[in-house]
Each structure stands twice: as C-alpha cells, then as structure tokens.
Amino acid sequence: MGRALGAGFRAVAGETWLVALGLCVTLFRGLLALPGTAFVVAVSWLAAREVLHRGGGLPGVLAVLAQAWAEPRFRSIAIGLWLAGVLLWGALRVAWMAGAVPRLAWRLSGGTGSPPSVTEGAVRRFEQVLPAAVVALLLDLVGKGMVLASILGVFAVGSRAQGSGSAGPAAFVAAMGLVTAAVLATSLSALGDVAVARAAMSGEDLLRSLGGGVRSFLSRPAAFLVVLLAVWLGSVLAAGSIQAALGVLGAAAHGGPRWLMALPDAVLAAAGALLAAGAELWRLAAVGVLSLAPQEGREKRWMSLRSESLGMRPPSQ
C-alpha cells in the first residue's frame, strides 16, 4: 500500500506536464460553458432593453425576463447548450485520462523503451476508458446518494427519538448507518477508479476491467480505501498550505492596486485545479498498481515492475 502510494506519486512527479495538461482541461470547462451563458445573457439583455426603451421600470423588466425564461424554446436551447458543454468537457476529460494514465504506467514499469504517446493513448484507449468512466460516475453518484439518504435517515431517527428513552440506541444505530454508508460510498468510488485505471493501463474492456476491479478490491479492500484516504488527505493538506501562504500574500498586498489584491485568488484557483489534476493522476496510478501488480512473492520490487507484470500494453495494441 505504501509502496503503491510512493510509486504513484513518483510517476506523477516524473510526468508533471500531464498535471499541467489537466489544468488546461479544467480551464476548458469554463470555455465550454460560455455558449449557454452567452445565450441566456443575450436573450435577457434584449428583452430587458426593449422594456427600458418603452419606459418600463424594474417590475416590467422582471416580468419580461420571467416570461422569456418560461418559454419552452428558450429553456430547450439553454439546457441543450449546457448539456453539450458538459458532454464535450466529459469527453475531453476522458481523453486526457486515456492519454495520461498509460504514460504513468510506462513510468511505473521502469520507463524502459520509448514512452507511449499521449495523443495515441487518447485516441486508441478512449473507447475502453469511456464506458469505465461512465460506470465510475454512476457508482460515485450512487455512493453520494447513499450518504445523502443516510443523513436524512439520521435526522428522521433523531426527530422521532428526541425526548424518548430510546435516544441512546437510536443515536448508535444512526451513527452506524452513517459510517456504513460512508464506507460503501468510498468503496464504490474506489471500484470506479480501479475500473478506469485498468482500462487505461491495460486496455481492458468494460466487463474485464470491472470484473478485475471487483476481484482485486475484494482481495484487499482496506488497502484501496487507505490509498484513497491518503491521496485525499495529502491534497487537502497541500491546498491548506497554499491557501495559508496566499493569505499572507493577500494581507501584504492590502491597500495596493486592485489587480495585485486579486492575484492571490487567481493563483489559489489555478493551484486548486493543479492539485485536483495531480491528485486524480496519483489516485489512478496508485490503485492501478494495487490492482494490476502481482501479489504472489514479496521479492518483487514495486518500483522495477516490468510492463508484463503491470498488465500494461502500449496504446497501439
């Protein structure tokens, strides 16, 4: 487990430009949201300007905006543009993972031979990674739904047990349900990450990557959960350190030009996106090592794994 975390971290550190590429993917998400936002703003502005030209006040503007937004055609176009942006960003994110993870697998295997091309991996592994990423998203949504349902259940149980003699047992049952839901949600998220990592590293189809992910997760579930927790904790600590340093910078810039005061916020947003991209690659690399590396025999060194032992194939195969 510790070696998997270390190997994954060193692989990401050796390919830092992949993290920068992930930052570009994150920034591109905002650009894809511009068409829908521009359509809503343009229609709203034209409707409001027409009312103002006729001498109407704020109530008239609000009434016209409500009427325009209630039109089925307006809602259909706005929702369609938003969904198109979300789907395009999702496809771009999958292409980034399909190209970046095989490169990390090459680094994990010792970096021998020519490195796989990121563009080739994005093209050839896209069809394997896309269904695994969709399943991972669904598993993550199911896990979050379980946590939300458990929280609502805690409130329901607490409201019924308040003032009664069964408050203690009810609190214990509610706490156990909440902890169980959190563990199951994390397990589902780990299973999705394993499926994505196996599809990107070894080119497995959905059934093989999901089935292999289930088998490897059930063989050592604690290791996968601890890896996810460690990556999350490391990213949170790094984000907190950066935020504290930028807070000191913002305090020093107080009273200066406006652009200088806005600089820490911009740097914090960029650093947050970089940390998110790096944490995702680190998590996928670590769970990929746990899932694909051989478990028999302790004499094998995790940092000198061969491509065959890791289950990695070049994207061209």
C-alpha positions as CSV (number, residue, x, y, z in Angstrom):
1,M,0.0,0.0,0.0
2,G,2.7,2.4,1.0
3,R,4.8,1.4,-2.0
4,A,1.9,1.8,-4.3
5,L,1.4,5.4,-3.0
6,G,5.0,6.1,-3.4
7,A,5.3,4.6,-6.8
8,G,2.2,6.5,-8.0
9,F,3.5,9.8,-6.5
10,R,6.9,9.4,-8.2
11,A,5.3,8.5,-11.5
12,V,3.2,11.7,-11.4
13,A,6.2,13.7,-10.3
14,G,8.1,12.4,-13.3
15,E,5.4,13.5,-15.7
16,T,4.4,16.9,-14.2
17,W,3.4,18.2,-17.6
18,L,0.5,15.8,-17.5
19,V,-0.8,17.7,-14.4
20,A,-0.5,21.0,-16.4
21,L,-2.4,19.4,-19.2
22,G,-5.1,18.5,-16.7
23,L,-5.2,22.2,-15.6
24,C,-5.9,23.1,-19.2
25,V,-8.7,20.6,-19.4
26,T,-10.2,22.1,-16.2
27,L,-9.9,25.7,-17.7
28,F,-11.5,24.5,-20.9
29,R,-14.6,23.6,-18.9
30,G,-15.3,27.3,-18.4
31,L,-15.0,27.9,-22.1
32,L,-17.5,25.2,-22.9
33,A,-20.0,26.9,-20.5
34,L,-19.7,30.2,-22.4
35,P,-22.2,29.4,-25.2
36,G,-25.1,28.6,-22.9
37,T,-24.2,31.6,-20.6
38,A,-23.9,33.9,-23.6
39,F,-27.3,32.8,-24.9
40,V,-29.1,33.4,-21.6
41,V,-27.4,36.8,-21.1
42,A,-28.1,37.9,-24.7
43,V,-31.8,37.0,-24.6
44,S,-32.3,38.5,-21.2
45,W,-30.5,41.7,-22.2
46,L,-32.5,42.1,-25.4
47,A,-35.8,41.6,-23.5
48,A,-34.8,44.0,-20.7
49,R,-33.5,46.7,-23.2
50,E,-36.8,46.6,-25.1
51,V,-38.8,47.2,-21.8
52,L,-36.5,50.0,-20.8
53,H,-36.8,51.7,-24.2
54,R,-40.6,51.7,-23.7
55,G,-40.1,53.5,-20.3
56,G,-40.8,50.5,-18.1
57,G,-39.2,50.1,-14.7
58,L,-37.7,47.2,-12.7
59,P,-41.1,45.4,-12.3
60,G,-41.6,45.4,-16.0
61,V,-38.1,44.1,-16.6
62,L,-38.6,41.3,-14.1
63,A,-41.9,40.3,-15.7
64,V,-40.5,40.2,-19.2
65,L,-37.5,38.1,-18.0
66,A,-39.8,35.7,-16.2
67,Q,-41.9,35.4,-19.4
68,A,-38.9,34.8,-21.6
69,W,-37.4,32.2,-19.3
70,A,-40.7,30.4,-19.1
71,E,-40.7,29.9,-22.9
72,P,-40.1,26.2,-23.8
73,R,-38.0,27.1,-26.7
74,F,-35.7,29.3,-24.5
75,R,-35.3,26.5,-21.9
76,S,-34.7,23.9,-24.5
77,I,-31.9,25.8,-26.2
78,A,-30.3,26.8,-22.9
79,I,-30.4,23.3,-21.5
80,G,-29.2,21.9,-24.8
81,L,-26.2,24.2,-24.9
82,W,-25.4,23.4,-21.2
83,L,-25.6,19.6,-21.8
84,A,-23.5,19.9,-24.9
85,G,-20.8,21.7,-22.9
86,V,-20.9,19.2,-20.1
87,L,-20.7,16.2,-22.6
88,L,-17.9,17.8,-24.5
89,W,-15.9,18.5,-21.3
90,G,-16.6,14.9,-20.1
91,A,-15.2,13.6,-23.4
92,L,-12.2,15.8,-23.2
93,R,-11.5,14.7,-19.6
94,V,-11.8,11.0,-20.6
95,A,-9.4,11.7,-23.5
96,W,-6.9,13.2,-21.0
97,M,-7.1,10.2,-18.7
98,A,-6.8,7.8,-21.6
99,G,-3.6,9.5,-22.8
100,A,-2.1,10.3,-19.4
101,V,-2.6,7.1,-17.5
102,P,-0.7,4.8,-20.0
103,R,2.2,7.3,-19.7
104,L,2.1,6.9,-16.0
105,A,2.0,3.1,-16.4
106,W,5.1,3.3,-18.5
107,R,6.8,5.3,-15.8
108,L,5.7,2.8,-13.2
109,S,7.1,-0.1,-15.3
110,G,10.6,1.4,-15.0
111,G,10.5,3.8,-18.0
112,T,12.2,1.4,-20.3
113,G,11.8,1.7,-24.1
114,S,10.1,4.6,-25.9
115,P,7.4,6.3,-23.9
116,P,3.8,5.9,-25.2
117,S,2.4,9.0,-26.9
118,V,-0.3,10.8,-25.0
119,T,-2.2,11.6,-28.2
120,E,-2.0,8.0,-29.4
121,G,-3.3,6.8,-26.0
122,A,-6.1,9.3,-26.1
123,V,-7.2,8.0,-29.4
124,R,-6.7,4.3,-29.0
125,R,-7.7,3.9,-25.4
126,F,-10.7,6.3,-25.5
127,E,-13.2,3.5,-26.4
128,Q,-12.0,1.4,-23.4
129,V,-11.8,4.3,-20.9
130,L,-15.1,6.0,-21.8
131,P,-17.5,3.2,-20.6
132,A,-15.4,2.6,-17.5
133,A,-15.5,6.4,-16.7
134,V,-19.3,6.4,-17.2
135,V,-19.6,3.4,-14.8
136,A,-17.3,5.2,-12.3
137,L,-19.5,8.3,-12.5
138,L,-22.6,6.2,-11.8
139,L,-21.0,4.4,-8.9
140,D,-19.9,7.7,-7.4
141,L,-23.5,9.1,-7.8
142,V,-24.9,6.0,-6.1
143,G,-22.4,6.4,-3.3
144,K,-23.3,10.1,-2.8
145,G,-27.0,9.2,-2.8
146,M,-26.4,6.6,-0.1
147,V,-24.6,9.1,2.1
148,L,-27.4,11.7,1.5
149,A,-30.1,9.1,2.3
150,S,-28.2,8.1,5.5
151,I,-28.0,11.8,6.6
152,L,-31.7,12.2,6.0
153,G,-32.3,9.0,8.0
154,V,-30.2,10.3,10.9
155,F,-32.4,13.4,11.0
156,A,-35.6,11.3,10.8
157,V,-34.4,9.0,13.6
158,G,-33.3,11.8,15.7
159,S,-36.5,13.7,15.4
160,R,-38.5,10.6,16.4
161,A,-36.3,9.6,19.2
162,Q,-35.9,13.0,20.8
163,G,-37.3,13.1,24.3
164,S,-37.8,9.4,24.5
165,G,-36.0,6.7,26.4
166,S,-34.6,5.2,23.2
167,A,-32.5,8.2,22.3
168,G,-29.2,6.4,23.0
169,P,-29.8,3.2,21.0
170,A,-31.3,5.3,18.2
171,A,-28.2,7.5,18.0
172,F,-26.0,4.4,17.9
173,V,-27.9,2.9,15.1
174,A,-28.0,6.2,13.2
175,A,-24.2,6.6,13.6
176,M,-23.6,3.1,12.4
177,G,-25.8,3.6,9.4
178,L,-23.9,6.9,8.5
179,V,-20.5,5.2,8.9
180,T,-21.6,2.2,6.8
181,A,-22.9,4.5,4.1
182,A,-19.7,6.5,4.0
183,V,-17.6,3.3,3.8
184,L,-19.8,1.9,1.0
185,A,-19.7,5.1,-0.9
186,T,-15.9,5.2,-0.7
187,S,-15.8,1.6,-1.8
188,L,-17.9,2.3,-4.9
189,S,-15.7,5.3,-5.7
190,A,-12.6,3.1,-5.4
191,L,-14.1,0.4,-7.6
192,G,-14.8,3.0,-10.3
193,D,-11.2,4.3,-10.1
194,V,-9.9,0.8,-10.4
195,A,-12.0,0.1,-13.5
196,V,-10.8,3.3,-15.1
197,A,-7.1,2.6,-14.2
198,R,-7.3,-1.0,-15.6
199,A,-9.0,0.2,-18.8
200,A,-6.4,2.9,-19.4
201,M,-3.3,0.9,-18.3
202,S,-4.0,-2.5,-19.9
203,G,-6.6,-1.7,-22.5
204,E,-9.3,-4.0,-20.9
205,D,-12.9,-3.7,-22.0
206,L,-15.6,-2.7,-19.5
207,L,-16.5,-6.2,-18.3
208,R,-12.9,-7.3,-17.8
209,S,-11.9,-4.0,-16.1
210,L,-14.9,-4.0,-13.9
211,G,-14.7,-7.7,-13.1
212,G,-10.9,-7.5,-12.4
213,G,-11.5,-4.4,-10.3
214,V,-14.1,-6.2,-8.2
215,R,-11.8,-9.1,-7.6
216,S,-8.7,-7.0,-6.8
217,F,-10.8,-4.8,-4.5
218,L,-12.3,-7.7,-2.6
219,S,-8.9,-9.2,-2.2
220,R,-7.6,-6.2,-0.1
221,P,-10.3,-3.6,0.4
222,A,-8.5,-1.9,3.3
223,A,-5.5,-1.1,1.1
224,F,-7.7,0.6,-1.6
225,L,-9.6,2.6,1.0
226,V,-6.5,3.7,2.7
227,V,-4.9,4.8,-0.6
228,L,-8.0,6.9,-1.4
229,L,-7.9,8.4,2.1
230,A,-4.2,9.2,1.9
231,V,-4.5,10.9,-1.5
232,W,-7.4,12.9,-0.3
233,L,-5.6,13.9,2.9
234,G,-2.5,14.8,1.0
235,S,-4.4,17.1,-1.4
236,V,-6.3,18.7,1.4
237,L,-3.1,19.5,3.4
238,A,-1.4,20.8,0.2
239,A,-4.4,23.0,-0.6
240,G,-4.5,24.3,3.0
241,S,-0.8,25.2,2.9
242,I,-1.1,27.0,-0.4
243,Q,-4.2,28.9,0.9
244,A,-2.3,30.0,4.1
245,A,0.7,31.2,2.1
246,L,-1.6,33.1,-0.3
247,G,-3.5,34.6,2.6
248,V,-0.2,36.1,3.9
249,L,0.5,37.4,0.4
250,G,-3.0,38.9,0.2
251,A,-2.5,40.6,3.6
252,A,0.7,42.1,2.4
253,A,-0.9,43.4,-0.8
254,H,-3.7,45.1,1.2
255,G,-4.0,48.7,0.2
256,G,-2.2,48.2,-3.1
257,P,-3.6,48.1,-6.7
258,R,-6.7,46.1,-7.2
259,W,-5.1,43.7,-9.6
260,L,-2.5,42.9,-7.0
261,M,-5.2,42.1,-4.4
262,A,-7.0,39.9,-6.9
263,L,-3.7,38.0,-7.7
264,P,-3.9,35.6,-4.7
265,D,-7.4,34.5,-5.6
266,A,-6.4,33.7,-9.2
267,V,-3.3,31.9,-8.0
268,L,-5.4,29.9,-5.5
269,A,-7.9,28.9,-8.2
270,A,-5.1,27.7,-10.5
271,A,-3.3,25.9,-7.7
272,G,-6.5,24.2,-6.7
273,A,-7.0,23.0,-10.3
274,L,-3.4,21.7,-10.4
275,L,-3.8,19.9,-7.1
276,A,-7.1,18.3,-8.3
277,A,-5.5,17.1,-11.5
278,G,-2.4,15.8,-9.8
279,A,-4.4,14.1,-7.0
280,E,-6.5,12.3,-9.7
281,L,-3.5,11.0,-11.6
282,W,-1.9,10.0,-8.3
283,R,-5.0,8.1,-7.2
284,L,-5.4,6.3,-10.5
285,A,-1.7,5.4,-10.6
286,A,-1.8,4.0,-7.0
287,V,-5.0,2.0,-7.5
288,G,-3.7,0.7,-10.8
289,V,-0.6,-0.6,-9.1
290,L,-2.7,-2.2,-6.4
291,S,-5.0,-3.8,-8.9
292,L,-2.6,-4.9,-11.7
293,A,0.7,-5.6,-9.9
294,P,1.3,-9.3,-9.0
295,Q,0.7,-10.2,-5.4
296,E,2.5,-13.5,-5.2
297,G,6.0,-13.4,-3.8
298,R,7.3,-10.5,-1.8
299,E,10.7,-10.4,-3.5
300,K,9.4,-8.4,-6.4
301,R,10.2,-4.7,-6.2
302,W,7.3,-2.4,-6.9
303,M,9.5,0.3,-8.5
304,S,11.0,-2.1,-11.0
305,L,7.9,-3.8,-12.4
306,R,8.0,-4.9,-16.0
307,S,5.3,-3.9,-18.4
308,E,4.0,-7.5,-18.5
309,S,3.7,-7.8,-14.7
310,L,1.8,-4.5,-14.5
311,G,-0.6,-5.6,-17.2
312,M,0.3,-2.6,-19.3
313,R,0.3,-2.7,-23.1
314,P,1.2,0.1,-25.4
315,P,-1.9,2.0,-26.6
316,S,-1.2,0.8,-30.2
317,Q,-2.0,-2.8,-29.1
